Amino acid sequence: MWTPFAKVLNYISSFLLLYPMLICRIVFRPDDTGIGLWEASIKPNMSLIITLFVLFIVSIIWFSSFFRWKNNERIKGTATKNKTFEMAVFFASYVIPMFSISADIAGLVVTVIYFFIIGIAFVMSEDHFLNPSFLLLRYRLYKIGDKNVLARTTIDGLNILFAENTNGISVRELVRNTYIILPE
C-alpha cells in the first residue's frame, strides 16, 4: 500500500522541530559587520530560508494528516520488544545540522549531503526510525512479529489490548510494516 514516497515524507517530517531552529540559527547568527539583519543574514540566505520554510510546511501537513486518518486495519500478536530507545538515536540527526549548517557554501554543502545520505539510508532501510515528533507526543515503538507498532501505552498495556481483542487491535499503516494506533 505505501510507497517509498511515504517514507520520504515521513523522513522530511521527522525534522519538523529542526527546521525552525535552523531558520533561527541562520537569521540570528552573530554579526560583527554592523549592517542590519536583512542585509547580513536574511537576504544572502533567502533561498535556504525559503527551502527550510517549505520543508517545515510540508512536515506540518504530513504530520498533522496522521491525526485525521482513521484506523483501518487490524493486527494481532504480542509485543516482544520496545524499540523506542534504539530508534530515539535518530535525534543524532538533529545535532549534526545544528553544528554544520552555516551561511557559507561549505556548511550548506555538508548539510545537504548529510541530509540526503541519512535520507537515503532511512528510506532504503527495512526498519522504521521513529520520528522524534512522535516521541514528544508520547508514542513508543514496539516490535510485534515482523511489524512495528507506534502506541501511546506501555508494552504491557499493548499486550493487554491484544489479549482483550482476540480479533486484533485497530491500527493505521504509517509506512510498510509500521502501524500507528490512532485515538478513536
TORDREN-872978 format. One record per residue (C-alpha): x, y, z; residue in one letter. Coordinates in steps of 0.1 Angstrom, whole numbers. Layout:
<pts>
PT      x      y      z  residu
PT      X      Y      Z       A
...
</pts>
This chain:
<pts>
PT      x      y      z  residu
PT      0      0      0       M
PT     27     25     10       W
PT     54     35    -14       T
PT     89     49     -7       P
PT     73     83    -12       F
PT     55     78     22       A
PT     89     71     38       K
PT    104    102     22       V
PT     76    123     36       L
PT     80    107     70       N
PT    117    114     68       Y
PT    112    150     58       I
PT     86    154     86       S
PT    110    139    111       S
PT    129    171    111       F
PT     97    192    119       L
PT    113    206    150       L
PT    147    212    134       L
PT    136    234    105       Y
PT    125    264    127       P
PT    157    260    148       M
PT    178    261    117       L
PT    160    292    103       I
PT    165    310    136       C
PT    202    299    136       R
PT    207    314    101       I
PT    187    346    107       V
PT    201    353    142       F
PT    237    343    137       R
PT    264    365    153       P
PT    271    395    132       D
PT    301    418    136       D
PT    297    437    103       T
PT    275    463    118       G
PT    249    461     90       I
PT    213    452     96       G
PT    197    418    100       L
PT    182    419     65       W
PT    215    426     47       E
PT    237    404     69       A
PT    216    373     74       S
PT    182    372     56       I
PT    189    385     21       K
PT    220    364     14       P
PT    203    332     27       N
PT    169    338     14       M
PT    169    306     -8       S
PT    180    285     22       L
PT    154    301     45       I
PT    126    296     19       I
PT    137    259     14       T
PT    136    253     51       L
PT    103    270     54       F
PT     88    249     26       V
PT    101    217     43       L
PT     86    229     76       F
PT     52    234     59       I
PT     53    200     42       V
PT     63    185     75       S
PT     33    201     93       I
PT      9    190     66       I
PT     22    154     65       W
PT     25    151    103       F
PT     -9    166    111       S
PT    -25    144     84       S
PT    -18    114    107       F
PT    -44    126    132       F
PT    -71    129    105       R
PT    -67     93     95       W
PT    -88     66    109       K
PT    -76     31    120       N
PT    -85      9     90       N
PT    -66    -24     96       E
PT    -64    -50    124       R
PT    -33    -67    137       I
PT    -28    -95    161       K
PT      3   -106    181       G
PT     23   -100    211       T
PT     46    -70    217       A
PT     80    -86    223       T
PT    104    -56    222       K
PT    103    -19    230       N
PT    123     -3    202       K
PT    118     33    213       T
PT    153     38    227       F
PT    172     24    198       E
PT    150     45    174       M
PT    155     76    195       A
PT    191     76    183       V
PT    176     94    153       F
PT    180    125    175       F
PT    216    125    165       A
PT    205    136    130       S
PT    192    167    147       Y
PT    226    176    163       V
PT    249    174    133       I
PT    230    200    112       P
PT    229    224    141       M
PT    267    225    141       F
PT    274    221    104       S
PT    250    245     88       I
PT    263    279     81       S
PT    258    307     56       A
PT    289    298     37       D
PT    288    273      8       I
PT    309    247     26       A
PT    284    245     55       G
PT    255    243     32       L
PT    271    215     10       V
PT    279    195     41       V
PT    244    198     55       T
PT    227    189     22       V
PT    249    159     16       I
PT    243    148     52       Y
PT    205    153     48       F
PT    205    132     16       F
PT    228    104     29       I
PT    207    100     60       I
PT    175    102     40       G
PT    186     75     15       I
PT    196     52     45       A
PT    162     60     61       F
PT    142     52     30       V
PT    162     22     20       M
PT    161      7     55       S
PT    138    -23     61       E
PT    133     -9     96       D
PT    114     22    107       H
PT    131     50    125       F
PT    108     67    150       L
PT    101    103    141       N
PT    112    124    171       P
PT     79    143    169       S
PT     61    110    179       F
PT     84    108    209       L
PT     72    142    220       L
PT     36    130    216       L
PT     45    101    240       R
PT     43     74    213       Y
PT     66     43    217       R
PT     77     19    191       L
PT     71    -18    197       Y
PT     81    -49    177       K
PT     52    -73    171       I
PT     64   -102    149       G
PT     77    -87    118       D
PT     58    -55    123       K
PT     63    -23    143       N
PT     35     -5    161       V
PT     35     30    175       L
PT     13     32    206       A
PT      8     56    235       R
PT     10     28    260       T
PT     35      5    277       T
PT     45    -28    263       I
PT     23    -45    290       D
PT     -6    -22    281       G
PT     -3    -31    245       L
PT     -2    -68    252       N
PT    -33    -64    274       I
PT    -50    -48    244       L
PT    -41    -78    223       F
PT    -54   -102    249       A
PT    -87    -83    253       E
PT    -92    -80    215       N
PT    -90   -115    201       T
PT    -98   -102    166       N
PT    -68    -79    168       G
PT    -64    -42    175       I
PT    -73    -14    151       S
PT    -43      4    136       V
PT    -34     25    106       R
PT     -4     17     84       E
PT     21     45     85       L
PT     47     30     62       V
PT     52     -6     52       R
PT     51    -29     82       N
PT     48      0    106       T
PT     15      9    121       Y
PT      1     35    145       I
PT    -27     32    169       I
PT    -47     64    165       L
PT    -71     77    190       P
PT   -107     67    181       E
</pts>
